[in-house]
Amino acid sequence: MQGLMMQQPLLVASLLTHAERHHGAREIVSRRVEGDIHRYTYRDLAQRARRMANALAALGIQPGERVATLAWNGYRHMELYFAASGSGAVLHTLNPRLHIDQLAYIIDHAQDRVVFFDVTFMPLIESVAARVKSPKVFVAMTDRAHMPRAHVLSTMLMCYEDLIDASSDAFDWPLVDENSASSLCYTSGTTGHPKGVLYSHRSTLLHTFSAALPDSLNCSARDSILPVVPMFHVNAWGLPYIACMVGAKLVFPGAALDGASLHELIESEQVTLSAGVPTVWQGLLAHVDETKGSFSSMRRTVIGGAPCPTAMAAAFQERYQVDVLHAWGMTELSPLGTVCSFKAHQLALPQPDRYALQAKQGRAVFGIDMKIVGPQGLELPWDGRSAGDLMVRGPWVTRQYFGSDDASPLSDGWFPTGDIAKIDPDGFMQITDRSKDVIKSGGEWISSAEIENIACLHPDVTTAVCIGARHPKWDERPLLLVVKKPDSAVTEHELLRFFDGRLAKWCMPDAVVFIDSVPHGATGKVLKHQLRDQFTDYFVPG
Ligand code: ADP
């Protein structure tokens, strides 16, 4: 027997129509690349998104065709999120931090029909345009007065506000199949070509419901949300959609991601919740420490994309009374997989145990199932000690890469994440390494993440990266690379002693090398393979 409830497809456009109707006066504030602060409401957003949907139709964009963006977090980018996906096209967010060869590859691979870009990217667009075959139109996301001077692009360069002005705001969002594609994001691909992850309306909506829950990102109509994580990186972890669903105020930082600019925006817009990668928070914390500042409204910050060091969690929580939500995810997971929020019986834990828990990436949100498996594919116990390959499944996990002839990456219905993890009896997962970064010492695995987390607790350490360097006896041994605080005189010996009592002896790093800086990739992650290439023979004599 069938249920007797209404059939309504789960569509991205419904998030916007909900926000317009039920939270129409709620504000969206953007720091523009033009330099000023722009503010308007969900009502304005919805009206301009409909105009842009008409403009896309006038450009001849057909359902399923790709509409690319090369843009910071801002209201025009948000309009495109809905104009493109809502009208049945596919929003393709491009990461401007990628190497130009990769960008050109991705644009042609996705067969983007049109590329919308922030004016700061004009030089990049001109170089890319000379190399790509597919897009016929480039649109500068600005008004007539701020149009960039084009050297190469003149014939196909259009102005965003001209398109808006020329279009009607009467547009009915089509009722497309909820399984049709809504957006596309390529993994940054530290090795090989980037791979396209193609989200559907249904997967996006289900992810939005789950990610907004109190034990996930805990978002509500009373929040003022600052997504520092870029809209070009896994849809800013879904926050633009979540904000529409719950009616939260949105605050977009544009291109100004330095500590001073972020802090100013957090205070002036009374941000309650922010989200970003640890490297960005390092800059913010350094600024607030230096200026003896504080956070008058921010109560929670989501930290993910890379492990959140305990020292960072402690700084936010103890110095500034900002709760840290450690989260884990991947482009292939839309991105949310786990969030570290306490269960009832954990609330009374002593502080050191709470920090040990918060160093974990957390428990699966509803919709995601996970397991860890050993070398033969056998499931390992959730004992907090056994480490294995982390596999996930769920309705917002990718089953096939876009435009790829390769076989599905799934193994028996599970997606192999490429992460090595442990899971404790409470279901809290902890990443110990990327599988390619794990340190294999005499047949045992050593977690570089654990070593890095302890090193960061030392007051003289700014950044710590641990790699496996080749070793004549043990295959590999941990080598700790450290960026010191300016003016610090800490020695290798002192840092090595710091591990005494904090880590099993055989897991301790064999040596420390001080370096000036750490290379970061396009999504803010440390490029460990570059450091490995540089230091791999450190323990090999001669
Ligand atoms: P990319 O593929 O561009 O590196 P993703 O954001 O998809 O970008 O990266 C996903 C990977 O990032 C995960 O598989 C994991 O290795 C790492 N990661 C994400 N969040 C965390 C976290 N909280 N702690 C440790 N690693 C994380």
Boltz pocket constraint, residues with backbone or C-beta under 6 A from the ligand:
constraints:
  - pocket:
      binder: B
      contacts: [[A, 186], [A, 187], [A, 188], [A, 189], [A, 303], [A, 304], [A, 305], [A, 306], [A, 307], [A, 308], [A, 326], [A, 327], [A, 328], [A, 329], [A, 330], [A, 331], [A, 332], [A, 335], [A, 361], [A, 417], [A, 418], [A, 419], [A, 431], [A, 433], [A, 434], [A, 523], [A, 525]]
      max_distance: 6.0
